[in-house]
Amino acid sequence: MAPSMTAQTAAANAAATIAASESRSSGRGQPGRLITGPVAAGLAVWAGLAALLGQSGFFQTEIGGIPVAIVAAIALPVFGFIIAWRAFAGVRAFVEAQDLATLTAVQGWRVVGAVFVFLWAYGQLPAVFALPAGLGDVVVGLIAPFAAIAVALKAPGWRRAAYGVVIAGLADFAVAVVTGIGSIDGNFLNFAGAPPNSIINALPLVLIPGFLVPVFIIAHMMAIIKLRSAR
């Protein structure tokens, strides 16, 4: 069975388990919706802007250079979220209303990173970037739904499972950023004979670092906040 199908099945089971757990709970407030109308609208605008910038060549990097635009596209939304969480009570209330199991399960969509492995197999991406980044995403995507089930059921070790997803997920992104920058033409991981790492700067792949990566990092940040306050 393909990793994506396995993860989607596991995610569906996780969602069912989470819903069942919530229905059995008593004396607890209902968790807030993660994707509200304003959130959906904001995500749509964000993705559209990333697509437009990608189409315009904004994320292209010179040989031997640092992809400043992509690094900024990842870092600025994350820092913006942290600032907003500290500054605005409404943002803090929204985060606190979220369900930790849902925030953990959403990382199951990280299996889309398998596309890096497929592109490496077809000679479109260098192994030094595609294999650690792609396989790391697949691993996180496969374990996230099962960790979410443990969180929803408050099974023994549920807190360690949730932290494990956060740590593995952020470590995977750190490795992907370092190997991605290093494997650009002319940089320290651009080995002779390896394919260039240029397609990651253009559509459609640029939507992964330009949109999906910061979204998943923010979900990790929200999970950390919930874990710190969880009982």
Secondary structure, DSSP 8 states (H G I E B T S, - for coil): --HHHHHHHHHHHHHHHHHHHHHH--S------SS-HHHHHHHHHHHHHHHHHHHHTTT---TT---HHHHHHHHHHHHHHHHHHHH-HHHHHHHHTS-HHHHHHGGGGGGGGHHHHHHHHTTSS-HHHHHHHHHHHHHHHHHHHHHHHHHHHT-TTHHHHHHHHHHHHHHHHHHHHHHHHHTSTTSTT--TT---S-GGGSTTTTHIIIIIHHHHHHHHHHHHHHHHH--
